Amino acid sequence: MTHSVPEQAVYAAHAHLEDADSELAYFIREVVPQTDKGEDRLARMKDARQELRKYIKRWHMDFYEITEDLPGGGE
């Protein structure tokens, strides 16, 4: 990863978290488990996504405070 200023890494991390949530949502929506083991794994993935969403919610509150005065914002 290359950023023109280090602060851009914070914005990139924010985008990656949002992308991860979207990708997990797509997987959960589209996957069709073929076995009981697959069903169990899907349930674990749903739980993991819920934990990620909780983290993102906390991150959002901190993100805007952290980035308020950083250069390279708004990306």
Secondary structure, 3 states (H helix, E strand, C coil): CCCCCCCHHHHHHHHHHHHHHHHHHHHHHHCCCCCHHHHHHHHHHHHHHHHHHHHHHHHHHHHHHHHCCCCCCCC
